[in-house]
Amino acid sequence: MSKRKGNDVLSGAGAPEGSMAAGWAGERSDILKDEFGLEIPVENVPIPSRGVIYPPEHPLHMQETVQIRAMTAREEDILTSKALIKKGTVITELIKSCLIDKRIDPNDMILGDRNALMVSLRITGYGADYHAEVACPACGERSKQEFDLSALPIERLSQEPIALGSNIFEAQMPKRNENDPNLVIRYRHMTGYDEQEITQTQERKKKQGFKSDNLITNRYQQQVVAVNDISDKTKIQMFIQKMPTRYSLALRKAMDSNEPGIKMKAYIACPHCSEESEVSMPLGASFFWPDAD
Ligand SMILES: [Zn+2]
């Protein structure tokens, strides 16, 4: 940050070149600080994947953390932009806007790493208290709960990729007997681009009058890159459509248990039946708009 004192800017004298240093490319933070005494904090956010899935030329390759600056009113414009909401790109634009290193494209980050940024941005912007309504798994009644976002645990990779710097993992399919084939499925963890592509495919199908109820196979088609040494897209698609559910279950388990990210779950005490249970934290409007609830 600039070391200049607070009130010597009107003269223009002593405004050193490079006072916008500290990674604030393009930001007019010096004026904010010098004239209003405001300093927008920069935070180091842990990257759940530790960057091992990004290729060597990627800025996040082998990085434990990434720098973001706290949200400002400009990001509230993004959060309320009807055009971005319609396109479904609000979170991507929000992350892009707050990343200090502008070489990073949030769309080629995996979802878990994006979630870590999203939660950190919420904490720097509005604090770690998050109020949301959830249904009790025991009795079904809904109640308002308070979540502490800063307490959400980080989940790490439980298995290494096939090579450092690649987003490709292997899952061994179960064999019931020796006549079963030996099948190893190679898959990737979903990125922002993958998610976008799935959403677009579903929208297209909906417009053509198809019901978009093939969530599981769509996801596999996006994530599976090879079955044994076969990587032909059409052949993989056929395999996915026809694979026995025991393979599907094994694949899903492997993908889920190995996916790095933020565990968006917490324990709640139900005021209706006083049962304590773990629930998924809903991402409602008040996540980025605390007064909305
Ligand atoms: Zn209950």
py3Dmol code that shows the C-alpha trace and the ligand (Angstrom):
import py3Dmol

protein = """\
ATOM      1  CA  MET A   1       0.000   0.000   0.000  1.00  0.00           C
ATOM      2  CA  SER A   2       1.007   3.624  -0.485  1.00  0.00           C
ATOM      3  CA  LYS A   3       2.891   5.151   2.384  1.00  0.00           C
ATOM      4  CA  ARG A   4       1.675   8.679   1.738  1.00  0.00           C
ATOM      5  CA  LYS A   5      -0.035  10.664   4.455  1.00  0.00           C
ATOM      6  CA  GLY A   6      -3.741  11.233   4.283  1.00  0.00           C
ATOM      7  CA  ASN A   7      -4.178  14.830   3.199  1.00  0.00           C
ATOM      8  CA  ASP A   8      -1.510  15.926   0.784  1.00  0.00           C
ATOM      9  CA  VAL A   9      -3.262  15.167  -2.453  1.00  0.00           C
ATOM     10  CA  LEU A  10      -4.997  18.444  -3.274  1.00  0.00           C
ATOM     11  CA  SER A  11      -1.681  19.995  -4.177  1.00  0.00           C
ATOM     12  CA  GLY A  12      -0.874  17.143  -6.463  1.00  0.00           C
ATOM     13  CA  ALA A  13       2.675  17.417  -5.242  1.00  0.00           C
ATOM     14  CA  GLY A  14       4.245  14.341  -3.791  1.00  0.00           C
ATOM     15  CA  ALA A  15       1.946  12.021  -5.650  1.00  0.00           C
ATOM     16  CA  PRO A  16       4.633   9.525  -6.529  1.00  0.00           C
ATOM     17  CA  GLU A  17       4.480   7.444  -9.644  1.00  0.00           C
ATOM     18  CA  GLY A  18       3.577   3.954  -8.719  1.00  0.00           C
ATOM     19  CA  SER A  19       1.476   4.869  -5.716  1.00  0.00           C
ATOM     20  CA  MET A  20      -1.047   2.451  -7.160  1.00  0.00           C
ATOM     21  CA  ALA A  21       1.375  -0.371  -6.566  1.00  0.00           C
ATOM     22  CA  ALA A  22       0.585  -3.354  -4.377  1.00  0.00           C
ATOM     23  CA  GLY A  23      -1.206  -5.134  -7.160  1.00  0.00           C
ATOM     24  CA  TRP A  24      -4.056  -2.721  -7.634  1.00  0.00           C
ATOM     25  CA  ALA A  25      -3.716  -2.568 -11.406  1.00  0.00           C
ATOM     26  CA  GLY A  26      -6.181  -0.045 -12.699  1.00  0.00           C
ATOM     27  CA  GLU A  27      -7.786   0.745  -9.357  1.00  0.00           C
ATOM     28  CA  ARG A  28      -7.867   4.272  -8.042  1.00  0.00           C
ATOM     29  CA  SER A  29      -7.320   3.121  -4.492  1.00  0.00           C
ATOM     30  CA  ASP A  30      -4.852   5.936  -3.844  1.00  0.00           C
ATOM     31  CA  ILE A  31      -7.596   8.514  -4.160  1.00  0.00           C
ATOM     32  CA  LEU A  32      -9.921   6.490  -1.959  1.00  0.00           C
ATOM     33  CA  LYS A  33      -7.253   6.267   0.662  1.00  0.00           C
ATOM     34  CA  ASP A  34      -5.836   9.758   0.445  1.00  0.00           C
ATOM     35  CA  GLU A  35      -9.060  11.690   0.167  1.00  0.00           C
ATOM     36  CA  PHE A  36     -11.501   9.546   2.114  1.00  0.00           C
ATOM     37  CA  GLY A  37      -9.169   7.564   4.325  1.00  0.00           C
ATOM     38  CA  LEU A  38     -10.577   4.360   2.900  1.00  0.00           C
ATOM     39  CA  GLU A  39      -8.478   1.309   2.356  1.00  0.00           C
ATOM     40  CA  ILE A  40     -10.114  -1.617   0.622  1.00  0.00           C
ATOM     41  CA  PRO A  41      -8.635  -4.717   2.247  1.00  0.00           C
ATOM     42  CA  VAL A  42      -6.900  -7.386   0.211  1.00  0.00           C
ATOM     43  CA  GLU A  43      -7.304 -10.953   1.469  1.00  0.00           C
ATOM     44  CA  ASN A  44      -5.475 -14.186   0.846  1.00  0.00           C
ATOM     45  CA  VAL A  45      -8.050 -16.864   0.183  1.00  0.00           C
ATOM     46  CA  PRO A  46      -7.032 -20.525   0.482  1.00  0.00           C
ATOM     47  CA  ILE A  47      -7.482 -22.527  -2.726  1.00  0.00           C
ATOM     48  CA  PRO A  48      -9.010 -25.907  -1.792  1.00  0.00           C
ATOM     49  CA  SER A  49      -7.309 -27.736  -4.707  1.00  0.00           C
ATOM     50  CA  ARG A  50      -3.923 -26.214  -3.774  1.00  0.00           C
ATOM     51  CA  GLY A  51      -3.584 -25.484  -7.481  1.00  0.00           C
ATOM     52  CA  VAL A  52      -2.389 -29.009  -8.339  1.00  0.00           C
ATOM     53  CA  ILE A  53      -5.029 -29.382 -11.061  1.00  0.00           C
ATOM     54  CA  TYR A  54      -4.022 -26.269 -12.990  1.00  0.00           C
ATOM     55  CA  PRO A  55      -1.427 -26.581 -15.768  1.00  0.00           C
ATOM     56  CA  PRO A  56       2.069 -25.100 -15.241  1.00  0.00           C
ATOM     57  CA  GLU A  57       1.308 -22.011 -17.356  1.00  0.00           C
ATOM     58  CA  HIS A  58      -1.804 -21.217 -15.262  1.00  0.00           C
ATOM     59  CA  PRO A  59      -1.397 -18.464 -12.628  1.00  0.00           C
ATOM     60  CA  LEU A  60      -2.930 -20.765  -9.993  1.00  0.00           C
ATOM     61  CA  HIS A  61      -0.599 -23.709 -10.683  1.00  0.00           C
ATOM     62  CA  MET A  62       0.546 -25.055  -7.274  1.00  0.00           C
ATOM     63  CA  GLN A  63      -0.788 -21.992  -5.466  1.00  0.00           C
ATOM     64  CA  GLU A  64      -2.065 -22.412  -1.900  1.00  0.00           C
ATOM     65  CA  THR A  65      -3.837 -19.040  -1.860  1.00  0.00           C
ATOM     66  CA  VAL A  66      -5.113 -16.340  -4.178  1.00  0.00           C
ATOM     67  CA  GLN A  67      -5.566 -12.628  -3.504  1.00  0.00           C
ATOM     68  CA  ILE A  68      -8.915 -10.886  -3.667  1.00  0.00           C
ATOM     69  CA  ARG A  69      -9.946  -7.418  -2.660  1.00  0.00           C
ATOM     70  CA  ALA A  70     -13.111  -6.901  -0.648  1.00  0.00           C
ATOM     71  CA  MET A  71     -16.402  -6.189  -2.406  1.00  0.00           C
ATOM     72  CA  THR A  72     -17.396  -2.591  -3.022  1.00  0.00           C
ATOM     73  CA  ALA A  73     -20.538  -0.884  -4.302  1.00  0.00           C
ATOM     74  CA  ARG A  74     -19.322  -1.674  -7.820  1.00  0.00           C
ATOM     75  CA  GLU A  75     -19.765  -5.370  -7.066  1.00  0.00           C
ATOM     76  CA  GLU A  76     -23.281  -4.645  -5.839  1.00  0.00           C
ATOM     77  CA  ASP A  77     -23.951  -3.402  -9.373  1.00  0.00           C
ATOM     78  CA  ILE A  78     -22.854  -6.812 -10.609  1.00  0.00           C
ATOM     79  CA  LEU A  79     -25.049  -8.601  -8.052  1.00  0.00           C
ATOM     80  CA  THR A  80     -28.109  -6.648  -9.164  1.00  0.00           C
ATOM     81  CA  SER A  81     -27.435  -6.626 -12.906  1.00  0.00           C
ATOM     82  CA  LYS A  82     -30.542  -8.074 -14.575  1.00  0.00           C
ATOM     83  CA  ALA A  83     -28.517  -8.946 -17.683  1.00  0.00           C
ATOM     84  CA  LEU A  84     -25.953 -10.965 -15.696  1.00  0.00           C
ATOM     85  CA  ILE A  85     -28.632 -12.645 -13.590  1.00  0.00           C
ATOM     86  CA  LYS A  86     -30.421 -13.712 -16.777  1.00  0.00           C
ATOM     87  CA  LYS A  87     -27.182 -15.035 -18.270  1.00  0.00           C
ATOM     88  CA  GLY A  88     -26.359 -16.857 -15.011  1.00  0.00           C
ATOM     89  CA  THR A  89     -22.886 -15.290 -14.855  1.00  0.00           C
ATOM     90  CA  VAL A  90     -23.210 -13.156 -11.721  1.00  0.00           C
ATOM     91  CA  ILE A  91     -20.797 -15.199  -9.601  1.00  0.00           C
ATOM     92  CA  THR A  92     -18.239 -15.418 -12.414  1.00  0.00           C
ATOM     93  CA  GLU A  93     -18.309 -11.644 -12.936  1.00  0.00           C
ATOM     94  CA  LEU A  94     -18.191 -11.014  -9.197  1.00  0.00           C
ATOM     95  CA  ILE A  95     -15.106 -13.198  -8.765  1.00  0.00           C
ATOM     96  CA  LYS A  96     -13.469 -11.703 -11.871  1.00  0.00           C
ATOM     97  CA  SER A  97     -14.040  -8.208 -10.545  1.00  0.00           C
ATOM     98  CA  CYS A  98     -12.410  -8.930  -7.178  1.00  0.00           C
ATOM     99  CA  LEU A  99      -9.428 -11.057  -8.244  1.00  0.00           C
ATOM    100  CA  ILE A 100      -6.231  -9.038  -7.998  1.00  0.00           C
ATOM    101  CA  ASP A 101      -4.475 -11.114 -10.672  1.00  0.00           C
ATOM    102  CA  LYS A 102      -6.478 -10.310 -13.786  1.00  0.00           C
ATOM    103  CA  ARG A 103      -4.844 -13.163 -15.739  1.00  0.00           C
ATOM    104  CA  ILE A 104      -7.059 -15.613 -13.851  1.00  0.00           C
ATOM    105  CA  ASP A 105     -10.248 -16.602 -15.647  1.00  0.00           C
ATOM    106  CA  PRO A 106     -12.762 -17.716 -12.970  1.00  0.00           C
ATOM    107  CA  ASN A 107     -14.424 -19.925 -15.577  1.00  0.00           C
ATOM    108  CA  ASP A 108     -11.515 -22.300 -15.810  1.00  0.00           C
ATOM    109  CA  MET A 109     -11.369 -22.696 -12.047  1.00  0.00           C
ATOM    110  CA  ILE A 110     -13.025 -25.807 -10.642  1.00  0.00           C
ATOM    111  CA  LEU A 111     -16.290 -25.277  -8.779  1.00  0.00           C
ATOM    112  CA  GLY A 112     -14.845 -25.950  -5.314  1.00  0.00           C
ATOM    113  CA  ASP A 113     -12.141 -23.317  -5.768  1.00  0.00           C
ATOM    114  CA  ARG A 114     -14.753 -20.872  -7.064  1.00  0.00           C
ATOM    115  CA  ASN A 115     -16.909 -21.593  -4.011  1.00  0.00           C
ATOM    116  CA  ALA A 116     -14.009 -20.747  -1.710  1.00  0.00           C
ATOM    117  CA  LEU A 117     -13.715 -17.355  -3.420  1.00  0.00           C
ATOM    118  CA  MET A 118     -17.462 -16.814  -3.330  1.00  0.00           C
ATOM    119  CA  VAL A 119     -17.686 -17.495   0.408  1.00  0.00           C
ATOM    120  CA  SER A 120     -14.640 -15.312   1.139  1.00  0.00           C
ATOM    121  CA  LEU A 121     -16.113 -12.459  -0.874  1.00  0.00           C
ATOM    122  CA  ARG A 122     -19.331 -12.730   1.090  1.00  0.00           C
ATOM    123  CA  ILE A 123     -17.375 -12.644   4.363  1.00  0.00           C
ATOM    124  CA  THR A 124     -15.280  -9.617   3.369  1.00  0.00           C
ATOM    125  CA  GLY A 125     -18.357  -7.852   2.004  1.00  0.00           C
ATOM    126  CA  TYR A 126     -21.020  -8.497   4.611  1.00  0.00           C
ATOM    127  CA  GLY A 127     -19.483 -10.536   7.402  1.00  0.00           C
ATOM    128  CA  ALA A 128     -19.549 -14.219   8.274  1.00  0.00           C
ATOM    129  CA  ASP A 129     -23.090 -14.371   9.732  1.00  0.00           C
ATOM    130  CA  TYR A 130     -25.537 -15.820   7.255  1.00  0.00           C
ATOM    131  CA  HIS A 131     -29.229 -16.230   8.008  1.00  0.00           C
ATOM    132  CA  ALA A 132     -31.219 -18.616   5.868  1.00  0.00           C
ATOM    133  CA  GLU A 133     -34.307 -20.764   6.094  1.00  0.00           C
ATOM    134  CA  VAL A 134     -33.799 -24.524   5.958  1.00  0.00           C
ATOM    135  CA  ALA A 135     -36.007 -27.582   6.257  1.00  0.00           C
ATOM    136  CA  CYS A 136     -35.297 -29.938   9.150  1.00  0.00           C
ATOM    137  CA  PRO A 137     -34.324 -33.391   7.791  1.00  0.00           C
ATOM    138  CA  ALA A 138     -36.077 -35.048  10.775  1.00  0.00           C
ATOM    139  CA  CYS A 139     -39.512 -33.390  10.785  1.00  0.00           C
ATOM    140  CA  GLY A 140     -39.579 -31.378   7.565  1.00  0.00           C
ATOM    141  CA  GLU A 141     -40.475 -28.091   9.273  1.00  0.00           C
ATOM    142  CA  ARG A 142     -38.677 -24.993   8.049  1.00  0.00           C
ATOM    143  CA  SER A 143     -36.874 -22.648  10.393  1.00  0.00           C
ATOM    144  CA  LYS A 144     -34.579 -19.677  10.188  1.00  0.00           C
ATOM    145  CA  GLN A 145     -31.004 -20.597  11.031  1.00  0.00           C
ATOM    146  CA  GLU A 146     -27.792 -18.728  11.505  1.00  0.00           C
ATOM    147  CA  PHE A 147     -24.691 -20.052   9.760  1.00  0.00           C
ATOM    148  CA  ASP A 148     -21.114 -19.035  10.476  1.00  0.00           C
ATOM    149  CA  LEU A 149     -19.462 -18.881   7.070  1.00  0.00           C
ATOM    150  CA  SER A 150     -15.990 -18.552   8.545  1.00  0.00           C
ATOM    151  CA  ALA A 151     -16.380 -21.953  10.207  1.00  0.00           C
ATOM    152  CA  LEU A 152     -17.084 -23.900   6.993  1.00  0.00           C
ATOM    153  CA  PRO A 153     -14.305 -26.466   6.578  1.00  0.00           C
ATOM    154  CA  ILE A 154     -12.110 -26.706   3.482  1.00  0.00           C
ATOM    155  CA  GLU A 155     -12.179 -30.074   1.752  1.00  0.00           C
ATOM    156  CA  ARG A 156      -8.968 -31.194   0.056  1.00  0.00           C
ATOM    157  CA  LEU A 157      -8.261 -33.690  -2.698  1.00  0.00           C
ATOM    158  CA  SER A 158      -8.232 -37.224  -1.279  1.00  0.00           C
ATOM    159  CA  GLN A 159      -6.506 -38.575  -4.381  1.00  0.00           C
ATOM    160  CA  GLU A 160      -3.825 -37.040  -6.591  1.00  0.00           C
ATOM    161  CA  PRO A 161      -4.452 -36.317 -10.285  1.00  0.00           C
ATOM    162  CA  ILE A 162      -2.802 -38.634 -12.850  1.00  0.00           C
ATOM    163  CA  ALA A 163      -0.119 -35.969 -13.276  1.00  0.00           C
ATOM    164  CA  LEU A 164       0.723 -32.797 -11.405  1.00  0.00           C
ATOM    165  CA  GLY A 165      -0.943 -29.860 -13.133  1.00  0.00           C
ATOM    166  CA  SER A 166      -3.718 -31.896 -14.732  1.00  0.00           C
ATOM    167  CA  ASN A 167      -7.387 -32.014 -13.814  1.00  0.00           C
ATOM    168  CA  ILE A 168      -7.702 -35.734 -14.566  1.00  0.00           C
ATOM    169  CA  PHE A 169      -8.400 -38.400 -11.958  1.00  0.00           C
ATOM    170  CA  GLU A 170      -8.916 -42.149 -12.081  1.00  0.00           C
ATOM    171  CA  ALA A 171     -11.707 -44.211 -10.598  1.00  0.00           C
ATOM    172  CA  GLN A 172     -11.516 -48.013 -10.583  1.00  0.00           C
ATOM    173  CA  MET A 173     -14.872 -49.651 -11.265  1.00  0.00           C
ATOM    174  CA  PRO A 174     -15.883 -52.513  -8.931  1.00  0.00           C
ATOM    175  CA  LYS A 175     -15.623 -56.132 -10.111  1.00  0.00           C
ATOM    176  CA  ARG A 176     -18.130 -58.700  -8.906  1.00  0.00           C
ATOM    177  CA  ASN A 177     -16.135 -61.620 -10.281  1.00  0.00           C
ATOM    178  CA  GLU A 178     -13.205 -62.325 -12.583  1.00  0.00           C
ATOM    179  CA  ASN A 179     -15.447 -62.282 -15.651  1.00  0.00           C
ATOM    180  CA  ASP A 180     -16.213 -58.600 -15.114  1.00  0.00           C
ATOM    181  CA  PRO A 181     -14.048 -56.336 -17.242  1.00  0.00           C
ATOM    182  CA  ASN A 182     -11.329 -54.274 -15.610  1.00  0.00           C
ATOM    183  CA  LEU A 183     -12.606 -50.729 -16.059  1.00  0.00           C
ATOM    184  CA  VAL A 184     -10.860 -47.535 -15.071  1.00  0.00           C
ATOM    185  CA  ILE A 185     -12.721 -44.295 -15.685  1.00  0.00           C
ATOM    186  CA  ARG A 186     -10.815 -41.046 -16.073  1.00  0.00           C
ATOM    187  CA  TYR A 187     -12.752 -37.945 -15.109  1.00  0.00           C
ATOM    188  CA  ARG A 188     -12.238 -34.248 -14.433  1.00  0.00           C
ATOM    189  CA  HIS A 189     -13.659 -32.027 -11.735  1.00  0.00           C
ATOM    190  CA  MET A 190     -16.194 -29.552 -13.117  1.00  0.00           C
ATOM    191  CA  THR A 191     -15.069 -26.034 -13.928  1.00  0.00           C
ATOM    192  CA  GLY A 192     -17.106 -22.871 -14.374  1.00  0.00           C
ATOM    193  CA  TYR A 193     -17.051 -23.520 -18.140  1.00  0.00           C
ATOM    194  CA  ASP A 194     -18.397 -27.053 -17.679  1.00  0.00           C
ATOM    195  CA  GLU A 195     -21.233 -25.785 -15.524  1.00  0.00           C
ATOM    196  CA  GLN A 196     -22.056 -23.120 -18.104  1.00  0.00           C
ATOM    197  CA  GLU A 197     -22.033 -25.666 -20.907  1.00  0.00           C
ATOM    198  CA  ILE A 198     -24.403 -27.996 -19.039  1.00  0.00           C
ATOM    199  CA  THR A 199     -26.792 -25.121 -18.335  1.00  0.00           C
ATOM    200  CA  GLN A 200     -26.725 -24.060 -21.990  1.00  0.00           C
ATOM    201  CA  THR A 201     -27.341 -27.617 -23.226  1.00  0.00           C
ATOM    202  CA  GLN A 202     -30.293 -27.943 -20.877  1.00  0.00           C
ATOM    203  CA  GLU A 203     -31.760 -24.600 -21.982  1.00  0.00           C
ATOM    204  CA  ARG A 204     -31.392 -25.631 -25.620  1.00  0.00           C
ATOM    205  CA  LYS A 205     -33.155 -28.935 -24.993  1.00  0.00           C
ATOM    206  CA  LYS A 206     -35.918 -27.189 -23.084  1.00  0.00           C
ATOM    207  CA  LYS A 207     -36.483 -24.819 -26.007  1.00  0.00           C
ATOM    208  CA  GLN A 208     -36.675 -27.803 -28.353  1.00  0.00           C
ATOM    209  CA  GLY A 209     -39.398 -29.224 -26.150  1.00  0.00           C
ATOM    210  CA  PHE A 210     -37.342 -31.946 -24.427  1.00  0.00           C
ATOM    211  CA  LYS A 211     -37.602 -32.416 -20.722  1.00  0.00           C
ATOM    212  CA  SER A 212     -34.213 -31.759 -19.147  1.00  0.00           C
ATOM    213  CA  ASP A 213     -34.303 -34.653 -16.722  1.00  0.00           C
ATOM    214  CA  ASN A 214     -30.974 -36.255 -17.616  1.00  0.00           C
ATOM    215  CA  LEU A 215     -28.955 -34.459 -14.980  1.00  0.00           C
ATOM    216  CA  ILE A 216     -26.718 -37.375 -14.093  1.00  0.00           C
ATOM    217  CA  THR A 217     -25.740 -38.443 -17.602  1.00  0.00           C
ATOM    218  CA  ASN A 218     -25.216 -34.803 -18.637  1.00  0.00           C
ATOM    219  CA  ARG A 219     -22.822 -34.366 -15.776  1.00  0.00           C
ATOM    220  CA  TYR A 220     -20.947 -37.591 -16.605  1.00  0.00           C
ATOM    221  CA  GLN A 221     -20.688 -36.577 -20.246  1.00  0.00           C
ATOM    222  CA  GLN A 222     -19.021 -33.363 -19.172  1.00  0.00           C
ATOM    223  CA  GLN A 223     -16.681 -35.009 -16.683  1.00  0.00           C
ATOM    224  CA  VAL A 224     -15.663 -38.379 -18.095  1.00  0.00           C
ATOM    225  CA  VAL A 225     -12.650 -38.048 -20.386  1.00  0.00           C
ATOM    226  CA  ALA A 226     -11.777 -41.704 -20.941  1.00  0.00           C
ATOM    227  CA  VAL A 227     -12.846 -45.262 -20.172  1.00  0.00           C
ATOM    228  CA  ASN A 228      -9.693 -47.398 -20.096  1.00  0.00           C
ATOM    229  CA  ASP A 229      -7.869 -46.119 -23.190  1.00  0.00           C
ATOM    230  CA  ILE A 230     -10.984 -45.048 -25.091  1.00  0.00           C
ATOM    231  CA  SER A 231     -11.431 -41.297 -25.255  1.00  0.00           C
ATOM    232  CA  ASP A 232     -13.744 -41.045 -28.272  1.00  0.00           C
ATOM    233  CA  LYS A 233     -16.649 -38.764 -27.236  1.00  0.00           C
ATOM    234  CA  THR A 234     -19.348 -40.784 -28.999  1.00  0.00           C
ATOM    235  CA  LYS A 235     -18.149 -44.077 -27.542  1.00  0.00           C
ATOM    236  CA  ILE A 236     -17.965 -42.554 -24.050  1.00  0.00           C
ATOM    237  CA  GLN A 237     -21.486 -41.230 -24.476  1.00  0.00           C
ATOM    238  CA  MET A 238     -22.718 -44.734 -25.321  1.00  0.00           C
ATOM    239  CA  PHE A 239     -20.890 -46.178 -22.335  1.00  0.00           C
ATOM    240  CA  ILE A 240     -22.418 -43.568 -20.022  1.00  0.00           C
ATOM    241  CA  GLN A 241     -25.959 -44.205 -21.258  1.00  0.00           C
ATOM    242  CA  LYS A 242     -25.635 -47.973 -20.792  1.00  0.00           C
ATOM    243  CA  MET A 243     -23.360 -48.413 -17.803  1.00  0.00           C
ATOM    244  CA  PRO A 244     -24.800 -50.443 -14.904  1.00  0.00           C
ATOM    245  CA  THR A 245     -25.862 -48.398 -11.885  1.00  0.00           C
ATOM    246  CA  ARG A 246     -23.184 -50.041  -9.728  1.00  0.00           C
ATOM    247  CA  TYR A 247     -20.580 -48.360 -11.961  1.00  0.00           C
ATOM    248  CA  SER A 248     -22.485 -45.106 -11.906  1.00  0.00           C
ATOM    249  CA  LEU A 249     -22.647 -45.225  -8.117  1.00  0.00           C
ATOM    250  CA  ALA A 250     -18.926 -46.033  -7.806  1.00  0.00           C
ATOM    251  CA  LEU A 251     -18.036 -43.205 -10.186  1.00  0.00           C
ATOM    252  CA  ARG A 252     -20.249 -40.689  -8.373  1.00  0.00           C
ATOM    253  CA  LYS A 253     -18.788 -41.701  -5.010  1.00  0.00           C
ATOM    254  CA  ALA A 254     -15.236 -41.351  -6.332  1.00  0.00           C
ATOM    255  CA  MET A 255     -15.962 -37.927  -7.843  1.00  0.00           C
ATOM    256  CA  ASP A 256     -17.750 -36.565  -4.781  1.00  0.00           C
ATOM    257  CA  SER A 257     -15.366 -37.859  -2.130  1.00  0.00           C
ATOM    258  CA  ASN A 258     -12.398 -36.505  -4.060  1.00  0.00           C
ATOM    259  CA  GLU A 259     -13.801 -33.088  -4.947  1.00  0.00           C
ATOM    260  CA  PRO A 260     -11.944 -30.237  -3.258  1.00  0.00           C
ATOM    261  CA  GLY A 261     -13.966 -27.260  -2.082  1.00  0.00           C
ATOM    262  CA  ILE A 262     -15.757 -25.701   0.833  1.00  0.00           C
ATOM    263  CA  LYS A 263     -18.059 -27.987   2.782  1.00  0.00           C
ATOM    264  CA  MET A 264     -21.297 -26.032   2.538  1.00  0.00           C
ATOM    265  CA  LYS A 265     -22.904 -27.964   5.370  1.00  0.00           C
ATOM    266  CA  ALA A 266     -23.590 -27.211   9.006  1.00  0.00           C
ATOM    267  CA  TYR A 267     -25.408 -28.616  12.014  1.00  0.00           C
ATOM    268  CA  ILE A 268     -28.716 -27.049  12.981  1.00  0.00           C
ATOM    269  CA  ALA A 269     -30.923 -27.517  16.013  1.00  0.00           C
ATOM    270  CA  CYS A 270     -34.553 -27.674  14.892  1.00  0.00           C
ATOM    271  CA  PRO A 271     -36.848 -25.438  16.998  1.00  0.00           C
ATOM    272  CA  HIS A 272     -39.846 -27.652  16.124  1.00  0.00           C
ATOM    273  CA  CYS A 273     -38.614 -31.137  17.054  1.00  0.00           C
ATOM    274  CA  SER A 274     -35.312 -30.153  18.753  1.00  0.00           C
ATOM    275  CA  GLU A 275     -33.492 -32.700  16.627  1.00  0.00           C
ATOM    276  CA  GLU A 276     -29.911 -31.846  15.661  1.00  0.00           C
ATOM    277  CA  SER A 277     -28.979 -32.626  12.096  1.00  0.00           C
ATOM    278  CA  GLU A 278     -26.548 -31.717   9.375  1.00  0.00           C
ATOM    279  CA  VAL A 279     -28.044 -29.721   6.521  1.00  0.00           C
ATOM    280  CA  SER A 280     -26.779 -28.300   3.260  1.00  0.00           C
ATOM    281  CA  MET A 281     -26.512 -24.549   3.508  1.00  0.00           C
ATOM    282  CA  PRO A 282     -28.933 -23.008   1.040  1.00  0.00           C
ATOM    283  CA  LEU A 283     -27.564 -20.268  -1.225  1.00  0.00           C
ATOM    284  CA  GLY A 284     -30.502 -17.902  -1.096  1.00  0.00           C
ATOM    285  CA  ALA A 285     -30.830 -14.239  -2.026  1.00  0.00           C
ATOM    286  CA  SER A 286     -29.564 -13.142   1.377  1.00  0.00           C
ATOM    287  CA  PHE A 287     -26.186 -14.784   0.764  1.00  0.00           C
ATOM    288  CA  PHE A 288     -25.057 -11.708  -1.147  1.00  0.00           C
ATOM    289  CA  TRP A 289     -27.898  -9.456  -0.040  1.00  0.00           C
ATOM    290  CA  PRO A 290     -28.119  -9.760   3.738  1.00  0.00           C
ATOM    291  CA  ASP A 291     -31.080  -7.386   4.075  1.00  0.00           C
ATOM    292  CA  ALA A 292     -33.146  -9.414   1.657  1.00  0.00           C
ATOM    293  CA  ASP A 293     -34.322 -11.759   4.418  1.00  0.00           C
TER     294      ASP A 293
END
"""
ligand_1 = """\
1
ZN
Zn -37.369 -30.752 13.131
"""
view = py3Dmol.view(width=600, height=400)
view.addModel(protein, "pdb")
view.setStyle({"model": 0}, {"cartoon": {"style": "trace"}})
view.addModel(ligand_1, "xyz")
view.setStyle({"model": 1}, {"stick": {}})
view.zoomTo()
view.show()
